[in-house]
Amino acid sequence: MQPVLRPALSIVVPVYCNAGSIPQLLAALRRLAPQVEGGLEAVFVIDGSPDASHALLREALPSAGFPARLVELTRNFGAFPAIRVGLERARGEVIAVLAADMQEPPELALEFLAALRGGAADVCFGVREGRDDPLAGRLLSTAFWSMYRRFVMSDIPRGGVDVFALTADFRDRLVTLREAHTNLVAQLFWLGGRRVFVPYARLRRAHGRSAWTLRKKVAYFLDSVFAFSDLPVRILLMTGGLALVTAALLAAVVIVARISGWVTVPGYAATVFTILFFGAINTLGLGVVGSYAWRAFENTKARPLALVHSEETFEDDR
């Protein structure tokens, strides 16, 4: 078989601690490949994974049954930088992003391709309509995405977005956005374009544990807030306004108490309360301003979002 120079579909898969699901993932992609008219390629990006994911893929891809690229980053930069690296290297007319843990059905890539191939849309999002997860996980996810829609971006579907696909032209627009500490999915919504949504049911994780920890969720939320919302500034302004009203009321109480002789130690309580209250407000304000300043400083460094350690291409020569 001759190598496909411009496949119809590229599938980008960020990999981090997914050694247990790699055989199942490769088998699923092998089943998909004959169904893609125009050819399929896969781009695997090893995001500093400490397990045997890279070795397993490097051994299996020469006989995988489809063209593939294997990219290894120098360390763990995070899922979004890893996805960007894969997007930049994808050659397909349509580029789909799927998770390596098999919780999103790989067959979604075919639905993404069908939705985008006709030229009626620029980007397609997978929307979770159900999830085979424990009750606690479902409740936390619902609360997280409700806050996200309320405070960051109302266009995000209620169940959030984990997988998506976009045309090569829309990818070219996306990769021009180079800011650090941001949210790739929110960038896609910020870019606009013509959108379509494909519903699916999320499957239960069969191998390993999710790397999507509470700390990463908090960082994800904060990066999104500071990159796409003026919510912290508005909260600070409202808090400052409340502080002014409180200070005015406190002054009135102190004056009345002083005139009425209710204060035995003149000025003590009011002074302590005022120092503590406005000290806290000042600290809050410095934290908000500092968060914006730090993110702006990070972007001025113009460092690459991820560094590639090695890259290999495997063509299907059968």
C-alpha positions in Angstrom: 0.0 0.0 0.0 1.3 3.5 -0.9 1.5 5.9 2.0 -1.4 8.3 2.3 -0.1 11.9 1.9 -3.3 13.6 2.9 -5.6 11.2 4.8 -9.2 12.0 5.2 -9.0 11.5 9.0 -6.3 12.0 11.6 -6.9 10.9 15.1 -4.8 12.6 17.8 -4.4 10.7 21.1 -2.6 12.2 24.1 -1.1 9.4 26.2 -0.3 9.5 29.9 -0.3 6.3 32.0 -2.5 4.4 29.6 -0.4 1.3 29.1 -3.3 -1.0 30.1 -5.7 0.3 27.4 -3.2 0.6 24.5 -3.9 -3.0 23.1 -7.7 -2.3 23.1 -7.2 1.2 21.6 -5.0 -0.1 18.8 -7.5 -2.9 18.0 -10.3 -0.3 17.9 -8.4 1.9 15.5 -7.5 -1.1 13.4 -11.3 -1.8 13.0 -12.0 1.8 12.1 -9.3 2.2 9.4 -11.0 0.2 6.6 -14.2 2.3 7.2 -12.6 5.6 6.5 -12.8 6.4 2.8 -9.6 8.3 2.0 -7.5 6.8 4.7 -6.8 7.2 8.4 -3.7 8.1 10.4 -3.2 8.2 14.2 -0.9 10.6 16.0 0.1 9.4 19.5 1.7 12.0 21.8 3.4 10.6 24.9 3.0 13.3 27.5 5.9 12.3 29.7 4.2 9.1 30.7 6.1 7.2 33.4 4.7 3.8 32.5 5.5 1.6 29.4 3.1 3.4 27.0 5.8 4.6 24.7 7.5 1.2 24.5 4.3 -0.6 23.9 3.3 1.8 21.1 6.7 1.7 19.5 6.6 -2.1 19.4 3.0 -2.3 18.1 2.7 0.5 15.5 4.9 -1.0 12.7 2.2 -3.7 12.3 -0.8 -1.7 13.5 -2.6 -1.7 10.2 -2.7 2.0 9.7 -0.2 4.9 9.3 0.8 6.4 12.6 3.1 8.9 14.2 4.6 8.5 17.7 5.7 11.7 19.4 7.4 11.7 22.8 7.6 14.9 24.8 10.5 15.7 27.1 8.3 15.7 30.2 4.6 15.9 31.3 3.4 19.3 29.9 -0.3 18.5 30.3 -3.1 17.2 28.1 -3.7 20.4 26.2 -0.1 21.1 25.2 0.2 17.4 24.1 -3.0 17.7 22.0 -1.6 20.8 20.4 1.5 19.0 19.4 -0.6 16.3 17.9 -2.8 18.8 16.0 0.2 20.5 14.5 1.5 17.2 13.1 -1.8 15.8 11.9 -2.1 15.6 8.1 -5.8 14.8 7.8 -8.5 16.8 6.2 -10.4 16.3 9.4 -8.6 15.9 12.8 -10.3 14.2 15.7 -9.0 14.2 19.3 -9.8 11.1 21.4 -8.7 10.0 24.8 -6.5 6.9 25.2 -8.4 5.5 28.2 -11.3 4.2 25.9 -14.0 6.0 27.9 -15.0 7.8 24.8 -16.0 5.3 22.0 -13.4 5.5 19.2 -16.3 5.1 16.7 -17.1 8.7 17.5 -14.3 9.6 15.1 -16.4 8.3 12.2 -19.3 10.4 13.3 -17.1 13.5 13.6 -15.8 12.8 10.1 -19.3 12.5 8.6 -20.3 15.8 10.3 -17.4 17.8 9.1 -16.5 16.2 5.7 -19.3 17.9 3.8 -18.0 21.4 4.6 -21.1 22.4 6.6 -19.2 22.9 9.9 -15.7 23.8 11.1 -15.6 22.0 14.5 -17.5 19.1 16.0 -17.9 18.5 19.8 -18.7 15.2 21.5 -21.4 15.9 24.1 -21.9 13.4 26.9 -25.5 12.4 27.4 -24.8 9.7 29.8 -21.8 8.3 31.7 -21.1 4.9 33.2 -19.2 6.3 36.2 -19.7 6.0 40.0 -22.4 8.3 41.5 -19.9 10.5 43.3 -18.0 11.1 40.1 -21.1 12.0 38.2 -22.2 14.5 40.9 -18.8 16.2 41.0 -18.6 16.4 37.2 -22.1 17.9 37.1 -21.2 20.5 39.7 -17.9 21.3 38.0 -19.4 21.9 34.6 -22.4 23.8 36.0 -19.9 26.3 37.6 -17.9 26.4 34.4 -21.0 27.3 32.3 -22.1 29.9 34.9 -18.8 31.6 35.5 -16.6 31.0 32.4 -18.3 30.1 29.2 -22.0 29.6 28.8 -21.6 28.0 25.3 -20.0 24.9 26.8 -22.4 21.9 26.8 -23.8 20.9 30.2 -21.8 17.7 30.4 -18.6 19.4 29.3 -16.3 18.5 26.4 -13.6 15.9 26.4 -13.4 15.0 22.7 -13.8 17.0 19.5 -12.8 17.2 15.9 -12.0 20.1 13.5 -11.1 20.7 9.9 -7.5 21.3 8.9 -8.3 24.9 8.1 -9.8 25.5 11.5 -6.8 23.8 13.1 -4.6 26.3 11.4 -6.5 29.1 13.1 -6.4 27.4 16.5 -2.6 26.8 16.5 -1.9 30.5 16.0 -3.1 31.1 19.6 0.0 30.5 21.6 -0.8 31.8 25.1 0.2 29.6 28.0 -2.0 28.5 30.9 -5.2 28.5 28.9 -7.9 26.1 27.9 -7.9 24.5 24.5 -11.6 23.7 24.4 -12.5 27.3 25.5 -10.2 28.5 22.7 -12.3 26.5 20.2 -15.5 28.2 21.5 -13.8 31.6 21.5 -12.7 31.1 17.8 -16.4 30.7 16.9 -16.9 29.0 13.5 -19.7 26.7 12.6 -20.3 24.1 15.3 -22.0 20.7 15.4 -22.5 18.5 18.4 -22.5 14.7 18.5 -24.1 13.0 21.5 -22.5 9.9 23.1 -22.5 7.9 26.3 -19.2 7.8 28.3 -18.0 4.4 29.2 -16.6 3.1 32.4 -12.8 3.2 32.7 -11.5 -0.4 32.3 -7.8 0.2 33.1 -5.9 2.3 35.6 -7.0 5.4 37.4 -7.8 8.8 36.0 -5.1 11.4 36.0 -7.8 14.1 36.1 -7.2 14.8 39.8 -8.9 17.5 42.0 -5.8 19.6 41.7 -5.8 19.5 37.9 -9.5 20.3 37.9 -9.0 23.4 40.0 -6.1 24.5 37.8 -8.2 23.9 34.7 -11.0 26.0 36.2 -8.7 28.8 37.2 -6.8 28.9 33.9 -10.2 29.2 32.2 -11.4 31.9 34.5 -8.3 34.1 34.2 -8.0 33.5 30.4 -11.6 33.9 29.3 -13.5 35.8 32.0 -13.3 39.0 34.0 -15.0 37.3 36.9 -12.2 37.8 39.4 -12.1 41.6 38.7 -15.8 41.9 39.0 -15.7 40.0 42.3 -13.0 42.3 43.5 -15.0 45.4 42.5 -18.1 44.1 44.3 -16.1 43.2 47.3 -14.5 46.6 47.3 -17.9 48.2 47.1 -19.2 46.0 49.9 -16.1 47.0 51.9 -16.9 50.7 51.4 -20.5 50.2 52.5 -19.3 48.2 55.5 -16.7 50.9 56.4 -19.4 53.6 56.2 -21.7 51.6 58.5 -18.9 50.9 60.9 -18.0 54.6 61.0 -21.6 55.4 61.8 -21.8 52.8 64.6 -18.5 54.0 66.1 -19.7 57.6 66.1 -23.1 56.7 67.7 -21.3 54.5 70.2 -18.8 57.2 71.0 -21.5 59.9 71.5 -23.7 57.5 73.6 -20.7 56.4 75.8 -21.0 52.7 75.0 -17.4 52.3 74.1 -15.2 51.7 77.2 -11.9 51.6 75.3 -12.3 54.2 72.7 -11.4 53.1 69.1 -10.1 49.6 70.0 -12.7 47.3 68.5 -13.3 49.5 65.5 -9.5 49.8 64.8 -8.9 46.1 65.1 -11.9 45.2 62.9 -11.0 47.8 60.3 -7.4 46.6 60.1 -8.4 42.9 59.7 -11.2 43.5 57.3 -9.3 45.9 54.9 -6.1 43.8 55.2 -8.0 40.8 53.9 -9.6 42.9 51.1 -6.1 44.2 50.2 -4.7 40.7 50.1 -7.5 39.4 48.0 -7.0 42.3 45.5 -3.2 41.6 45.3 -3.9 37.9 44.7 -6.3 38.7 41.8 -4.0 41.3 40.2 -1.0 39.0 40.8 -2.7 36.1 39.0 -3.3 38.2 35.9 0.2 39.7 36.0 1.8 36.2 36.4 -0.2 34.9 33.4 0.7 37.9 31.3 4.4 37.5 32.3 4.3 33.8 31.3 3.1 34.8 27.9 5.8 37.4 27.4 8.4 34.7 27.7 7.2 33.1 24.5 8.4 29.7 25.5 7.1 26.7 23.5 4.1 25.1 25.1 5.8 21.7 24.8 9.1 20.2 23.7 9.4 17.1 21.6 12.0 14.5 22.6 11.6 12.1 19.8 9.3 11.5 16.8 8.8 8.5 14.6 6.5 7.8 11.6 5.1 4.3 10.9 3.5 3.8 7.4 1.2 0.9 6.7 3.2 -1.0 4.1 1.0 -4.0 3.8 
